[in-house]
Amino acid sequence: MSNWMALALAFVFFADADLPRVQSFRPSMTPLQTFPPGEEIPILPTLLTSAEEAQQNSSAENKSAGGAKSRTLQETSKLALIRYVSGEFAKAVKALPAGKTGFLVQVGKPINEEMLGRAVATRGAAVNTGDNVQITKLEFHDHSIVVDVNGGGRGKRHWRDHIQIGMGGNAPVIGRTSTTQQDQGPPGLQPGTGSTVFLEFNKSVPDLTPDDLKKLLAPFLDFSKERSAAVHWIDTLPVEMKQAITERRAVIGMDREEVVAAIGQPGRKVRERDAEGYDTEDWIYGTPPDKTVFVRFIGDRVTAIKQYPH
């Protein structure tokens, strides 16, 4: 009898211990919501909201990444600037100083007229107000764009111009090297005889269109009433050359100006004499072991194009 009593007490004890969990499965006393006939009831609203939020966050991150990328000057934009600004004609709005220091412009700030006047008075005017001028060279740096007008004021000699690097593992040869027509600039606009404008940005150079760059130069140069050298020049090219430039590739038979318009300025130039006695010039794009393109000139024309790795 005592055993049965013990079993009964144990059963009551365990039943009482489980009672709260039983209660937890009972429906709450909250009044049931009623839905009009035909109304859709949302299923798993929390999960759907989370998925939508994740998609929105991903989209925002992509936009942010794209925006960051577009804030710096892209290689394709550099090619467009070279093609449609370098070589363009304009009318000088202000006098520009001679000399290699040119004139520094802090982009986003007003032009310092007093400093400009002092530079012109001290070094002389390479460009006078009302002169017809031409953009003869653009250089791109991390925080600046250098604009040469009428050949620029910096001259043509640099210590790098006196170093000739032989290919195939040969040691560098120090000596006077010849200067190509591109190095000299257009006839009558020789390096050192014009002026240079340094466009300085307070951060990395942003992505610019040709019109953007012309607006930055507008305090000094008026492009509006001058013919477009770029459009006129491209229209005169043979169909195959125009197509190659549009497709951003160099082809045999191009001259230096056409190569620059197609694929930009090279990272390095190497001049040497080949086995047949011809003076050659190799334009090198890229750095081994990464993709590297060698464009070889004999005289003024491309005679060979090689890419490594193939």
Secondary structure, 3 states (H helix, E strand, C coil): CHHHHHHHHHHHHHHHHHHHHHHHCCCCCCCCCCCCCCCCCCCCHHHHHHHHHHHHHHHHHHHHHHHHHHCCCCHHHHHHHHHHCCCCEEEECCCEECCCCCEEEECCCCCCHHHHHHHHHHHCEEECCCCEEEEEEEEECCCEEEEEECCCCCCCCCHHHHEECCCCCCCCEECCCCCCHHHHCCCCCCCCCCEEEEEECCCCCCCCCHHHHHHHHCCCEECCCCCCHHHHHHHCCCHHHHHHHHCCCCCCCCCHHHHHHHHCCCCEEEEEECCCCCEEEEEEECCCCCCEEEEEEECCEEEEEEEECC
